[in-house]
């Protein structure tokens, strides 16, 4: 697939987002992950993808090594985000815990020493965007995932064009302008 074809596919996927602000916030979270953990363009541990079986949704998940760490989620017509989080919720203030819904657990992984595997939580994108404590806890769990292996078994699904749109804001603006013309 040519770079231009990949760009058109990304624009088509972005058009499915509820609005430009939502998808921009989502890309900002991915950007915080990449910058906060110093993940380079060619790091084989990260995968940002556009799975083909979600062509009707703005699904652009991020995984690190063996586990998803961030994805859009869909419930009763509402677009949420889901993310990995250490299962130490008792340390979170009640006002944050009340805004999260645990949707699943991860299985124990043989390369990890963990008493309790992390959970997969869903919430509004604004909860993760505006809660520093929650965002730091998420990034800490992402760092844990980053340290467990040298490469993702899903790396072949990585789409560098998404990495570019996340990190390079002028390129992102051009893509978003095409997806959401005024």
N, C-alpha and C positions, 0 to 999 in steps of 0.2 A: 504494500500500500504506500502510495506516495505521501509526502509531507502535506501536500495540499488536500489530499483525500482524508488524511487523519484530521486535519484542521476542520474540514466540513463535517466529519463525524462528531467531533467535539462540539462544534456549534449546534448541531442537531440535538445532542444530548443536553446541552446547557439550556436550550429553548424549552425543555420539559420542566425546568425548575419553576416554582410558583412565581418568582419574580427575580429581577436582577439583584436586589439587595440580599435575598436569601442565598443565592448561589455565590455571591461575592463573599458573604460571611463564611460560607462553607470553605471556599478557597482560602480565605484568611486563616481559618483553623489549620488547614493543611500546611499553609506557609509557616505558621507558628511552630508546627511540628518539625518541619524540615530545618528551619533556622535554629530553633531551640535545641535540637539534637544534632545539629551540624551534619545533616545528611546530604552528601554530595550527589550530583547528577547521576553518576555511574555506580552508586552504592548498590550492590546486589541484594541487600537485605530489604529494600523497600519496593513495594509494588503499588502503583496507582493505576487503576484499570477502568475499563468500560465494558463489563461483561455483556456479551451479546444477548443473553436471555432477559435483559432488562431494557430493551430498546424503547420502551414506552414510559420510562421513568428516568428522573435525573440521578441515576445510580452511578456514582463514581467512588467506589470504596478504596480504602488505603489499608494495606497490610504490611506488617513488619515481620520478617522471617515466617513463622508458622501461623500467626494469628492476625485477624482483622483488628485494626485499632480505631478506625473511623469509617462510617458509612451513612448514607441517607437511609431513612426508614419510612415506611408507609403504614399508617394505621387509620382506618375509618376516613379516608380521604385527606388526612392531614400528613404533611411531610415533616418528619422529625429527623433527628440524627441519633445514631447509635454509636457507642464508643466503649472501649475497653477500660476497665477501672479495677484496681485492686479491691478485693472484697473486704475492705476494712471500713465499711460505711459508718460504723459507730463513731469514728473520728470526725465525720462530717456533721456540721450543724443541721438541726432538724429542718430549717427552712430550705436547705439544699436537698436533703434526703427526700423531702416531701415532693420534690419536683422531678425525681428520677423514678423510672420504672425498670426494674431488672427483668430482662427478657430471657436470659439464659446464662449458663455457666460454661466456661471452657473446660475441657477435659485436662487432667494432669498431663504434662508433656515430659517425656523422659529427659530432655536437656535442661529442664528447669527444676530448681529446688524451691518448692513453694508449699507452704502448709495448706493453703486454700487457693485453688486457681482463681484467676480474675473473673469478674462478671462482665456481662455485656448489658449495657444500660441504654435506655432511650429517654429522650427529653426534647424540648424545644431547642432549637439552635441557640436562641438567645440566653438560655440558662448557662450553657457552656461558655458562650462568648463573654458573659458579664460576671461570672464567678471566678475570681482569681484562684481561690482555694481548690475548686473543682478542676479548673484547667491545669493547675500545677500537679494535682493528683493524677490526672489523665496523662500528662507528659512524663511523669515519673514512671507510670506503668509502661508507657511506650518505650522509655529508655530500658527498662527491664527486658522488654521484648527484643530490643535492638542488640542486647548483649548476649543473647542465647545461641546465636548461630552466625555463620559467616555469609550465608546467602539464603534467599527465599527459594523454596521449591516452585513457587508460582511466578518467578521472575520473567518468564516468557510472556506473561500477560501484562507486563509493565508498559505504560504508554508515556514515553518521554515528552510528548507534546503537552500532556496535562501538567507534568512537572514544570515545563516552561511557562504555561499559563498561570500556574500557582505562584511561581517565584518572580517572574518578570512582569511587572505591573503594566507597562506600556503594551506588551503583547496581550495580556489579559484584557485590557481595555478594548483593544482592537477586536478580539474574539467576542467579548460581551456586546460591543456595539453592533456586530453582525447578528448576534443572537437576539438582541433586544433593540432594534432600531427605534429611534424616537419618532 
